[in-house]
Amino acid sequence: MPEMPEVETIRQDLSKRVCQKQIVSAEVRLARQLRAPKTIAGFESLVIGKTIYKIDRRGKYLLFDLGDVSIVIHLGMTGQLYYAQAIDDIDMTHVRFLFRLDSGEYLVFADIRTFGGIYAVKKERLKEISGLATLGPEPLSGELTATYLLPRLAKRKSPIKAFLLDQKQVGGLGNIYVDEALFVAGVRPMRSCDSLTPKEVEKLIGGIDRVIADGIRDGGTTFRDYRNGEGGKGEHQNHLFVYGRSGLPCTVCGNMIEKCTVGGRGTHYCASCQK
């Protein structure tokens, strides 16, 4: 699933390509991925003729500012959102939404497994999108602090990895970057939340910010489906410490990276570097 670095990369790419352009048509090719409004006609009436003024991001959500209306896109597990110069440049096989711009270019939403979704709402109704409204503070925002985390961790005996994956606690993190951040912080993923010391929590925050910044710098992580806003692959898969590297030597200590399951998620760690 695209995580914060991937979604931020898409935001940056598309901001250079589609902002200040007008939506002249909006083709809904798979109606069940339209989350709001409930009808295609209602969706078209909200977005056609509107200008894309800017693109924001909150957690794993993209928010297109159309003035009094916002288009909100969640990519789900396999969603791709990219710009295309011409219709002939688009592989239509898995395209679910197709926006034509007044420049003759296109904004394309494709999704193989169809877990993603699109909303078009008046701005005052953004708070009604439950997953968006309940997001916790996100990395690199300055809001993810020890003051925020320590009292929440102290109340929980669940694994720290499960806590970090909860979007209500920390917005934007997913399986890849949680494993990477815990490695950088030297904390095992199965450690109970209440066992972390204040010093470890500070290291964890630093690790989270570091791996997210590195992921954005590298244009995201592509193992299979993720593509950036121009249809290209990310490079961060070439710089991972532990994720996807079970059975390979740790780049720090040389011991083999191990894999287990934590909270139902495949989890990678170094037993030597993470105590």
Rosetta blueprint (number, residue, H / E / L):
1 M L
2 P L
3 E L
4 M H
5 P H
6 E H
7 V H
8 E H
9 T H
10 I H
11 R H
12 Q H
13 D H
14 L H
15 S H
16 K H
17 R H
18 V H
19 C L
20 Q L
21 K E
22 Q E
23 I E
24 V E
25 S E
26 A E
27 E E
28 V E
29 R L
30 L L
31 A H
32 R H
33 Q H
34 L E
35 R E
36 A E
37 P L
38 K L
39 T L
40 I H
41 A H
42 G H
43 F H
44 E H
45 S H
46 L H
47 V H
48 I L
49 G L
50 K L
51 T E
52 I E
53 Y L
54 K E
55 I E
56 D E
57 R E
58 R E
59 G L
60 K L
61 Y E
62 L E
63 L E
64 F E
65 D E
66 L L
67 G L
68 D L
69 V E
70 S E
71 I E
72 V E
73 I E
74 H E
75 L L
76 G L
77 M L
78 T L
79 G E
80 Q E
81 L E
82 Y E
83 Y E
84 A E
85 Q L
86 A L
87 I H
88 D H
89 D H
90 I L
91 D L
92 M H
93 T H
94 H H
95 V E
96 R E
97 F E
98 L E
99 F E
100 R E
101 L E
102 D L
103 S L
104 G L
105 E L
106 Y E
107 L E
108 V E
109 F E
110 A E
111 D E
112 I L
113 R L
114 T L
115 F L
116 G L
117 G E
118 I E
119 Y E
120 A E
121 V E
122 K E
123 K H
124 E H
125 R H
126 L H
127 K H
128 E H
129 I L
130 S H
131 G H
132 L H
133 A H
134 T L
135 L L
136 G L
137 P L
138 E L
139 P L
140 L L
141 S L
142 G L
143 E L
144 L L
145 T L
146 A H
147 T H
148 Y H
149 L H
150 L H
151 P H
152 R H
153 L H
154 A H
155 K L
156 R L
157 K L
158 S L
159 P E
160 I H
161 K H
162 A H
163 F H
164 L H
165 L H
166 D L
167 Q L
168 K L
169 Q L
170 V L
171 G L
172 G L
173 L L
174 G L
175 N H
176 I H
177 Y H
178 V H
179 D H
180 E H
181 A H
182 L H
183 F H
184 V H
185 A H
186 G L
187 V L
188 R L
189 P L
190 M L
191 R L
192 S E
193 C H
194 D H
195 S H
196 L L
197 T L
198 P H
199 K H
200 E H
201 V H
202 E H
203 K H
204 L H
205 I H
206 G H
207 G H
208 I H
209 D H
210 R H
211 V H
212 I H
213 A H
214 D H
215 G H
216 I H
217 R H
218 D L
219 G L
220 G L
221 T L
222 T L
223 F L
224 R L
225 D L
226 Y L
227 R L
228 N L
229 G L
230 E L
231 G L
232 G L
233 K L
234 G L
235 E L
236 H H
237 Q H
238 N H
239 H H
240 L L
241 F L
242 V L
243 Y L
244 G L
245 R L
246 S L
247 G L
248 L L
249 P E
250 C L
251 T L
252 V L
253 C L
254 G L
255 N L
256 M E
257 I L
258 E E
259 K E
260 C E
261 T E
262 V E
263 G L
264 G L
265 R E
266 G E
267 T E
268 H E
269 Y E
270 C L
271 A L
272 S L
273 C L
274 Q L
275 K L
